[in-house]
Amino acid sequence: MAHSITDSNRFLGINDASRYTSLSAQTLRRFIADGKLTAHRPGGKILIDRRQLDDLVLRSKDGGAR
């Protein structure tokens, strides 16, 4: 995932984050509930920081999401 992240594309909705990581939306919601991901909720919509997703994916390749 070697692409530049600008402020305009830094945050992803849950479905976009699911496609971006190939994880299910349910798994992402569980990671949020477990504190493994931080959700931002402007207007009630769940947004996830793409940098945090990148870190999560890299950690999982190194032995599992912690």
PyMOL Python script that loads the backbone (N, CA, C, O; Angstrom):
from pymol import cmd

cmd.read_pdbstr("""\
ATOM      1  N   MET A   1       0.833  -1.174   0.000  1.00  0.00           N
ATOM      2  CA  MET A   1       0.000   0.000   0.000  1.00  0.00           C
ATOM      3  C   MET A   1       0.882   1.243   0.000  1.00  0.00           C
ATOM      4  O   MET A   1       0.905   2.009   0.963  1.00  0.00           O
ATOM      5  N   ALA A   2       1.582   1.419  -1.064  1.00  0.00           N
ATOM      6  CA  ALA A   2       2.525   2.534  -1.154  1.00  0.00           C
ATOM      7  C   ALA A   2       1.914   3.670  -1.955  1.00  0.00           C
ATOM      8  O   ALA A   2       2.341   3.943  -3.077  1.00  0.00           O
ATOM      9  N   HIS A   3       0.927   4.325  -1.392  1.00  0.00           N
ATOM     10  CA  HIS A   3       0.352   5.478  -2.065  1.00  0.00           C
ATOM     11  C   HIS A   3       0.279   6.639  -1.101  1.00  0.00           C
ATOM     12  O   HIS A   3       0.244   6.461   0.116  1.00  0.00           O
ATOM     13  N   SER A   4       0.257   7.809  -1.657  1.00  0.00           N
ATOM     14  CA  SER A   4       0.228   9.023  -0.855  1.00  0.00           C
ATOM     15  C   SER A   4      -1.171   9.245  -0.298  1.00  0.00           C
ATOM     16  O   SER A   4      -2.168   9.103  -1.006  1.00  0.00           O
ATOM     17  N   ILE A   5      -1.225   9.594   0.976  1.00  0.00           N
ATOM     18  CA  ILE A   5      -2.515   9.857   1.613  1.00  0.00           C
ATOM     19  C   ILE A   5      -2.633  11.357   1.842  1.00  0.00           C
ATOM     20  O   ILE A   5      -1.835  11.953   2.566  1.00  0.00           O
ATOM     21  N   THR A   6      -3.625  11.946   1.224  1.00  0.00           N
ATOM     22  CA  THR A   6      -3.897  13.361   1.428  1.00  0.00           C
ATOM     23  C   THR A   6      -5.070  13.493   2.385  1.00  0.00           C
ATOM     24  O   THR A   6      -5.767  12.515   2.656  1.00  0.00           O
ATOM     25  N   ASP A   7      -5.291  14.696   2.896  1.00  0.00           N
ATOM     26  CA  ASP A   7      -6.421  14.898   3.804  1.00  0.00           C
ATOM     27  C   ASP A   7      -7.742  14.518   3.159  1.00  0.00           C
ATOM     28  O   ASP A   7      -8.651  14.051   3.846  1.00  0.00           O
ATOM     29  N   SER A   8      -7.866  14.708   1.847  1.00  0.00           N
ATOM     30  CA  SER A   8      -9.143  14.432   1.185  1.00  0.00           C
ATOM     31  C   SER A   8      -9.446  12.942   1.071  1.00  0.00           C
ATOM     32  O   SER A   8     -10.609  12.570   0.916  1.00  0.00           O
ATOM     33  N   ASN A   9      -8.428  12.076   1.144  1.00  0.00           N
ATOM     34  CA  ASN A   9      -8.704  10.640   1.058  1.00  0.00           C
ATOM     35  C   ASN A   9      -8.163   9.879   2.271  1.00  0.00           C
ATOM     36  O   ASN A   9      -7.956   8.667   2.209  1.00  0.00           O
ATOM     37  N   ARG A  10      -7.937  10.595   3.368  1.00  0.00           N
ATOM     38  CA  ARG A  10      -7.364   9.971   4.563  1.00  0.00           C
ATOM     39  C   ARG A  10      -8.350   9.059   5.282  1.00  0.00           C
ATOM     40  O   ARG A  10      -7.950   8.042   5.848  1.00  0.00           O
ATOM     41  N   PHE A  11      -9.622   9.405   5.267  1.00  0.00           N
ATOM     42  CA  PHE A  11     -10.620   8.633   6.004  1.00  0.00           C
ATOM     43  C   PHE A  11     -11.520   7.863   5.047  1.00  0.00           C
ATOM     44  O   PHE A  11     -11.906   8.364   3.991  1.00  0.00           O
ATOM     45  N   LEU A  12     -11.843   6.645   5.436  1.00  0.00           N
ATOM     46  CA  LEU A  12     -12.693   5.782   4.622  1.00  0.00           C
ATOM     47  C   LEU A  12     -13.917   5.370   5.424  1.00  0.00           C
ATOM     48  O   LEU A  12     -13.839   5.141   6.631  1.00  0.00           O
ATOM     49  N   GLY A  13     -15.054   5.280   4.730  1.00  0.00           N
ATOM     50  CA  GLY A  13     -16.242   4.704   5.333  1.00  0.00           C
ATOM     51  C   GLY A  13     -16.021   3.222   5.544  1.00  0.00           C
ATOM     52  O   GLY A  13     -15.070   2.652   5.009  1.00  0.00           O
ATOM     53  N   ILE A  14     -16.878   2.599   6.308  1.00  0.00           N
ATOM     54  CA  ILE A  14     -16.688   1.189   6.668  1.00  0.00           C
ATOM     55  C   ILE A  14     -16.656   0.282   5.436  1.00  0.00           C
ATOM     56  O   ILE A  14     -15.854  -0.651   5.388  1.00  0.00           O
ATOM     57  N   ASN A  15     -17.506   0.534   4.442  1.00  0.00           N
ATOM     58  CA  ASN A  15     -17.513  -0.315   3.244  1.00  0.00           C
ATOM     59  C   ASN A  15     -16.269  -0.105   2.398  1.00  0.00           C
ATOM     60  O   ASN A  15     -15.714  -1.067   1.867  1.00  0.00           O
ATOM     61  N   ASP A  16     -15.822   1.146   2.263  1.00  0.00           N
ATOM     62  CA  ASP A  16     -14.589   1.417   1.523  1.00  0.00           C
ATOM     63  C   ASP A  16     -13.381   0.827   2.253  1.00  0.00           C
ATOM     64  O   ASP A  16     -12.466   0.297   1.623  1.00  0.00           O
ATOM     65  N   ALA A  17     -13.385   0.922   3.572  1.00  0.00           N
ATOM     66  CA  ALA A  17     -12.305   0.342   4.365  1.00  0.00           C
ATOM     67  C   ALA A  17     -12.286  -1.178   4.217  1.00  0.00           C
ATOM     68  O   ALA A  17     -11.219  -1.792   4.196  1.00  0.00           O
ATOM     69  N   SER A  18     -13.448  -1.770   4.116  1.00  0.00           N
ATOM     70  CA  SER A  18     -13.549  -3.204   3.916  1.00  0.00           C
ATOM     71  C   SER A  18     -12.925  -3.609   2.583  1.00  0.00           C
ATOM     72  O   SER A  18     -12.145  -4.559   2.516  1.00  0.00           O
ATOM     73  N   ARG A  19     -13.273  -2.887   1.534  1.00  0.00           N
ATOM     74  CA  ARG A  19     -12.686  -3.176   0.219  1.00  0.00           C
ATOM     75  C   ARG A  19     -11.179  -2.916   0.215  1.00  0.00           C
ATOM     76  O   ARG A  19     -10.420  -3.681  -0.379  1.00  0.00           O
ATOM     77  N   TYR A  20     -10.751  -1.862   0.861  1.00  0.00           N
ATOM     78  CA  TYR A  20      -9.344  -1.464   0.901  1.00  0.00           C
ATOM     79  C   TYR A  20      -8.485  -2.529   1.578  1.00  0.00           C
ATOM     80  O   TYR A  20      -7.361  -2.786   1.148  1.00  0.00           O
ATOM     81  N   THR A  21      -9.010  -3.146   2.633  1.00  0.00           N
ATOM     82  CA  THR A  21      -8.237  -4.117   3.406  1.00  0.00           C
ATOM     83  C   THR A  21      -8.564  -5.570   3.086  1.00  0.00           C
ATOM     84  O   THR A  21      -7.842  -6.472   3.509  1.00  0.00           O
ATOM     85  N   SER A  22      -9.634  -5.804   2.350  1.00  0.00           N
ATOM     86  CA  SER A  22     -10.148  -7.157   2.094  1.00  0.00           C
ATOM     87  C   SER A  22     -10.629  -7.833   3.375  1.00  0.00           C
ATOM     88  O   SER A  22     -10.685  -9.061   3.452  1.00  0.00           O
ATOM     89  N   LEU A  23     -10.974  -7.031   4.374  1.00  0.00           N
ATOM     90  CA  LEU A  23     -11.587  -7.539   5.597  1.00  0.00           C
ATOM     91  C   LEU A  23     -13.075  -7.218   5.536  1.00  0.00           C
ATOM     92  O   LEU A  23     -13.477  -6.235   4.913  1.00  0.00           O
ATOM     93  N   SER A  24     -13.876  -8.032   6.171  1.00  0.00           N
ATOM     94  CA  SER A  24     -15.313  -7.761   6.147  1.00  0.00           C
ATOM     95  C   SER A  24     -15.633  -6.537   7.000  1.00  0.00           C
ATOM     96  O   SER A  24     -14.888  -6.189   7.916  1.00  0.00           O
ATOM     97  N   ALA A  25     -16.741  -5.899   6.686  1.00  0.00           N
ATOM     98  CA  ALA A  25     -17.201  -4.760   7.485  1.00  0.00           C
ATOM     99  C   ALA A  25     -17.450  -5.207   8.924  1.00  0.00           C
ATOM    100  O   ALA A  25     -17.187  -4.450   9.859  1.00  0.00           O
ATOM    101  N   GLN A  26     -17.950  -6.419   9.110  1.00  0.00           N
ATOM    102  CA  GLN A  26     -18.190  -6.956  10.443  1.00  0.00           C
ATOM    103  C   GLN A  26     -16.873  -7.075  11.221  1.00  0.00           C
ATOM    104  O   GLN A  26     -16.824  -6.751  12.407  1.00  0.00           O
ATOM    105  N   THR A  27     -15.818  -7.535  10.564  1.00  0.00           N
ATOM    106  CA  THR A  27     -14.512  -7.645  11.214  1.00  0.00           C
ATOM    107  C   THR A  27     -14.002  -6.269  11.616  1.00  0.00           C
ATOM    108  O   THR A  27     -13.479  -6.099  12.717  1.00  0.00           O
ATOM    109  N   LEU A  28     -14.148  -5.290  10.736  1.00  0.00           N
ATOM    110  CA  LEU A  28     -13.714  -3.936  11.061  1.00  0.00           C
ATOM    111  C   LEU A  28     -14.503  -3.378  12.240  1.00  0.00           C
ATOM    112  O   LEU A  28     -13.934  -2.724  13.114  1.00  0.00           O
ATOM    113  N   ARG A  29     -15.802  -3.631  12.269  1.00  0.00           N
ATOM    114  CA  ARG A  29     -16.615  -3.177  13.399  1.00  0.00           C
ATOM    115  C   ARG A  29     -16.168  -3.849  14.706  1.00  0.00           C
ATOM    116  O   ARG A  29     -16.165  -3.218  15.763  1.00  0.00           O
ATOM    117  N   ARG A  30     -15.796  -5.118  14.624  1.00  0.00           N
ATOM    118  CA  ARG A  30     -15.302  -5.827  15.808  1.00  0.00           C
ATOM    119  C   ARG A  30     -13.969  -5.229  16.264  1.00  0.00           C
ATOM    120  O   ARG A  30     -13.746  -5.066  17.464  1.00  0.00           O
ATOM    121  N   PHE A  31     -13.084  -4.902  15.320  1.00  0.00           N
ATOM    122  CA  PHE A  31     -11.813  -4.256  15.668  1.00  0.00           C
ATOM    123  C   PHE A  31     -12.060  -2.913  16.353  1.00  0.00           C
ATOM    124  O   PHE A  31     -11.344  -2.543  17.283  1.00  0.00           O
ATOM    125  N   ILE A  32     -13.066  -2.194  15.892  1.00  0.00           N
ATOM    126  CA  ILE A  32     -13.424  -0.914  16.535  1.00  0.00           C
ATOM    127  C   ILE A  32     -13.919  -1.180  17.953  1.00  0.00           C
ATOM    128  O   ILE A  32     -13.491  -0.513  18.894  1.00  0.00           O
ATOM    129  N   ALA A  33     -14.815  -2.148  18.110  1.00  0.00           N
ATOM    130  CA  ALA A  33     -15.365  -2.475  19.433  1.00  0.00           C
ATOM    131  C   ALA A  33     -14.274  -2.963  20.392  1.00  0.00           C
ATOM    132  O   ALA A  33     -14.335  -2.703  21.594  1.00  0.00           O
ATOM    133  N   ASP A  34     -13.277  -3.672  19.851  1.00  0.00           N
ATOM    134  CA  ASP A  34     -12.187  -4.212  20.668  1.00  0.00           C
ATOM    135  C   ASP A  34     -11.077  -3.194  20.912  1.00  0.00           C
ATOM    136  O   ASP A  34     -10.126  -3.473  21.642  1.00  0.00           O
ATOM    137  N   GLY A  35     -11.197  -2.004  20.297  1.00  0.00           N
ATOM    138  CA  GLY A  35     -10.183  -0.969  20.486  1.00  0.00           C
ATOM    139  C   GLY A  35      -8.967  -1.104  19.587  1.00  0.00           C
ATOM    140  O   GLY A  35      -7.974  -0.405  19.790  1.00  0.00           O
ATOM    141  N   LYS A  36      -9.023  -1.991  18.596  1.00  0.00           N
ATOM    142  CA  LYS A  36      -7.898  -2.164  17.671  1.00  0.00           C
ATOM    143  C   LYS A  36      -7.898  -1.105  16.581  1.00  0.00           C
ATOM    144  O   LYS A  36      -6.865  -0.844  15.964  1.00  0.00           O
ATOM    145  N   LEU A  37      -9.040  -0.500  16.343  1.00  0.00           N
ATOM    146  CA  LEU A  37      -9.190   0.599  15.384  1.00  0.00           C
ATOM    147  C   LEU A  37      -9.981   1.708  16.055  1.00  0.00           C
ATOM    148  O   LEU A  37     -10.847   1.460  16.894  1.00  0.00           O
ATOM    149  N   THR A  38      -9.667   2.927  15.671  1.00  0.00           N
ATOM    150  CA  THR A  38     -10.408   4.086  16.165  1.00  0.00           C
ATOM    151  C   THR A  38     -11.402   4.517  15.096  1.00  0.00           C
ATOM    152  O   THR A  38     -11.036   4.700  13.935  1.00  0.00           O
ATOM    153  N   ALA A  39     -12.642   4.674  15.487  1.00  0.00           N
ATOM    154  CA  ALA A  39     -13.675   5.142  14.556  1.00  0.00           C
ATOM    155  C   ALA A  39     -13.974   6.600  14.844  1.00  0.00           C
ATOM    156  O   ALA A  39     -14.114   7.007  15.997  1.00  0.00           O
ATOM    157  N   HIS A  40     -14.069   7.370  13.787  1.00  0.00           N
ATOM    158  CA  HIS A  40     -14.512   8.754  13.886  1.00  0.00           C
ATOM    159  C   HIS A  40     -15.944   8.750  13.366  1.00  0.00           C
ATOM    160  O   HIS A  40     -16.231   8.100  12.360  1.00  0.00           O
ATOM    161  N   ARG A  41     -16.834   9.456  14.028  1.00  0.00           N
ATOM    162  CA  ARG A  41     -18.251   9.383  13.677  1.00  0.00           C
ATOM    163  C   ARG A  41     -18.870  10.755  13.435  1.00  0.00           C
ATOM    164  O   ARG A  41     -19.769  11.167  14.169  1.00  0.00           O
ATOM    165  N   PRO A  42     -18.400  11.462  12.418  1.00  0.00           N
ATOM    166  CA  PRO A  42     -19.051  12.744  12.117  1.00  0.00           C
ATOM    167  C   PRO A  42     -20.443  12.492  11.530  1.00  0.00           C
ATOM    168  O   PRO A  42     -20.582  11.800  10.522  1.00  0.00           O
ATOM    169  N   GLY A  43     -21.437  13.041  12.148  1.00  0.00           N
ATOM    170  CA  GLY A  43     -22.799  12.852  11.655  1.00  0.00           C
ATOM    171  C   GLY A  43     -23.283  11.420  11.735  1.00  0.00           C
ATOM    172  O   GLY A  43     -24.229  11.052  11.038  1.00  0.00           O
ATOM    173  N   GLY A  44     -22.655  10.597  12.574  1.00  0.00           N
ATOM    174  CA  GLY A  44     -23.091   9.217  12.740  1.00  0.00           C
ATOM    175  C   GLY A  44     -22.456   8.233  11.777  1.00  0.00           C
ATOM    176  O   GLY A  44     -22.584   7.024  11.972  1.00  0.00           O
ATOM    177  N   LYS A  45     -21.776   8.709  10.744  1.00  0.00           N
ATOM    178  CA  LYS A  45     -21.125   7.823   9.778  1.00  0.00           C
ATOM    179  C   LYS A  45     -19.784   7.375  10.342  1.00  0.00           C
ATOM    180  O   LYS A  45     -19.015   8.192  10.849  1.00  0.00           O
ATOM    181  N   ILE A  46     -19.502   6.077  10.255  1.00  0.00           N
ATOM    182  CA  ILE A  46     -18.229   5.550  10.741  1.00  0.00           C
ATOM    183  C   ILE A  46     -17.150   5.831   9.708  1.00  0.00           C
ATOM    184  O   ILE A  46     -17.269   5.437   8.548  1.00  0.00           O
ATOM    185  N   LEU A  47     -16.094   6.517  10.138  1.00  0.00           N
ATOM    186  CA  LEU A  47     -14.930   6.758   9.296  1.00  0.00           C
ATOM    187  C   LEU A  47     -13.698   6.204   9.992  1.00  0.00           C
ATOM    188  O   LEU A  47     -13.545   6.326  11.208  1.00  0.00           O
ATOM    189  N   ILE A  48     -12.820   5.594   9.203  1.00  0.00           N
ATOM    190  CA  ILE A  48     -11.601   4.994   9.727  1.00  0.00           C
ATOM    191  C   ILE A  48     -10.409   5.622   9.004  1.00  0.00           C
ATOM    192  O   ILE A  48     -10.420   5.789   7.785  1.00  0.00           O
ATOM    193  N   ASP A  49      -9.393   5.963   9.777  1.00  0.00           N
ATOM    194  CA  ASP A  49      -8.177   6.562   9.240  1.00  0.00           C
ATOM    195  C   ASP A  49      -7.422   5.521   8.411  1.00  0.00           C
ATOM    196  O   ASP A  49      -7.102   4.440   8.905  1.00  0.00           O
ATOM    197  N   ARG A  50      -7.143   5.849   7.166  1.00  0.00           N
ATOM    198  CA  ARG A  50      -6.462   4.929   6.260  1.00  0.00           C
ATOM    199  C   ARG A  50      -5.068   4.557   6.785  1.00  0.00           C
ATOM    200  O   ARG A  50      -4.611   3.433   6.574  1.00  0.00           O
ATOM    201  N   ARG A  51      -4.397   5.481   7.458  1.00  0.00           N
ATOM    202  CA  ARG A  51      -3.070   5.176   8.009  1.00  0.00           C
ATOM    203  C   ARG A  51      -3.166   4.101   9.087  1.00  0.00           C
ATOM    204  O   ARG A  51      -2.298   3.235   9.192  1.00  0.00           O
ATOM    205  N   GLN A  52      -4.222   4.166   9.879  1.00  0.00           N
ATOM    206  CA  GLN A  52      -4.407   3.160  10.914  1.00  0.00           C
ATOM    207  C   GLN A  52      -4.707   1.796  10.278  1.00  0.00           C
ATOM    208  O   GLN A  52      -4.266   0.761  10.778  1.00  0.00           O
ATOM    209  N   LEU A  53      -5.452   1.806   9.183  1.00  0.00           N
ATOM    210  CA  LEU A  53      -5.712   0.558   8.461  1.00  0.00           C
ATOM    211  C   LEU A  53      -4.416  -0.026   7.915  1.00  0.00           C
ATOM    212  O   LEU A  53      -4.188  -1.231   8.011  1.00  0.00           O
ATOM    213  N   ASP A  54      -3.564   0.826   7.341  1.00  0.00           N
ATOM    214  CA  ASP A  54      -2.280   0.360   6.820  1.00  0.00           C
ATOM    215  C   ASP A  54      -1.459  -0.286   7.935  1.00  0.00           C
ATOM    216  O   ASP A  54      -0.868  -1.350   7.744  1.00  0.00           O
ATOM    217  N   ASP A  55      -1.425   0.364   9.104  1.00  0.00           N
ATOM    218  CA  ASP A  55      -0.687  -0.184  10.244  1.00  0.00           C
ATOM    219  C   ASP A  55      -1.259  -1.531  10.678  1.00  0.00           C
ATOM    220  O   ASP A  55      -0.510  -2.461  10.978  1.00  0.00           O
ATOM    221  N   LEU A  56      -2.577  -1.633  10.712  1.00  0.00           N
ATOM    222  CA  LEU A  56      -3.233  -2.872  11.099  1.00  0.00           C
ATOM    223  C   LEU A  56      -2.873  -4.006  10.144  1.00  0.00           C
ATOM    224  O   LEU A  56      -2.563  -5.117  10.576  1.00  0.00           O
ATOM    225  N   VAL A  57      -2.915  -3.720   8.850  1.00  0.00           N
ATOM    226  CA  VAL A  57      -2.594  -4.736   7.846  1.00  0.00           C
ATOM    227  C   VAL A  57      -1.126  -5.151   7.960  1.00  0.00           C
ATOM    228  O   VAL A  57      -0.809  -6.337   7.870  1.00  0.00           O
ATOM    229  N   LEU A  58      -0.232  -4.185   8.155  1.00  0.00           N
ATOM    230  CA  LEU A  58       1.193  -4.515   8.309  1.00  0.00           C
ATOM    231  C   LEU A  58       1.436  -5.358   9.547  1.00  0.00           C
ATOM    232  O   LEU A  58       2.213  -6.313   9.506  1.00  0.00           O
ATOM    233  N   ARG A  59       0.773  -5.014  10.661  1.00  0.00           N
ATOM    234  CA  ARG A  59       0.909  -5.811  11.885  1.00  0.00           C
ATOM    235  C   ARG A  59       0.403  -7.230  11.677  1.00  0.00           C
ATOM    236  O   ARG A  59       0.994  -8.183  12.184  1.00  0.00           O
ATOM    237  N   SER A  60      -0.692  -7.375  10.932  1.00  0.00           N
ATOM    238  CA  SER A  60      -1.261  -8.706  10.717  1.00  0.00           C
ATOM    239  C   SER A  60      -0.318  -9.563   9.885  1.00  0.00           C
ATOM    240  O   SER A  60      -0.268 -10.780  10.065  1.00  0.00           O
ATOM    241  N   LYS A  61       0.429  -8.947   8.978  1.00  0.00           N
ATOM    242  CA  LYS A  61       1.410  -9.684   8.177  1.00  0.00           C
ATOM    243  C   LYS A  61       2.602 -10.110   9.029  1.00  0.00           C
ATOM    244  O   LYS A  61       3.303 -11.065   8.697  1.00  0.00           O
ATOM    245  N   ASP A  62       2.825  -9.387  10.140  1.00  0.00           N
ATOM    246  CA  ASP A  62       3.936  -9.691  11.047  1.00  0.00           C
ATOM    247  C   ASP A  62       3.514 -10.589  12.203  1.00  0.00           C
ATOM    248  O   ASP A  62       4.255 -10.724  13.176  1.00  0.00           O
ATOM    249  N   GLY A  63       2.350 -11.198  12.113  1.00  0.00           N
ATOM    250  CA  GLY A  63       1.973 -12.132  13.161  1.00  0.00           C
ATOM    251  C   GLY A  63       0.639 -11.901  13.825  1.00  0.00           C
ATOM    252  O   GLY A  63       0.391 -12.442  14.902  1.00  0.00           O
ATOM    253  N   GLY A  64      -0.223 -11.117  13.221  1.00  0.00           N
ATOM    254  CA  GLY A  64      -1.571 -10.955  13.758  1.00  0.00           C
ATOM    255  C   GLY A  64      -1.844  -9.568  14.268  1.00  0.00           C
ATOM    256  O   GLY A  64      -0.963  -8.911  14.825  1.00  0.00           O
ATOM    257  N   ALA A  65      -3.073  -9.120  14.076  1.00  0.00           N
ATOM    258  CA  ALA A  65      -3.512  -7.803  14.562  1.00  0.00           C
ATOM    259  C   ALA A  65      -3.592  -7.861  16.068  1.00  0.00           C
ATOM    260  O   ALA A  65      -4.238  -8.748  16.627  1.00  0.00           O
ATOM    261  N   ARG A  66      -2.941  -6.922  16.729  1.00  0.00           N
ATOM    262  CA  ARG A  66      -2.906  -6.913  18.200  1.00  0.00           C
ATOM    263  C   ARG A  66      -3.812  -5.910  18.771  1.00  0.00           C
ATOM    264  O   ARG A  66      -3.897  -5.779  19.992  1.00  0.00           O
TER     265      ARG A  66
END
""", "prot")
cmd.dss("prot")
cmd.show_as("cartoon", "prot")
cmd.util.cbc("prot")
cmd.orient("prot")
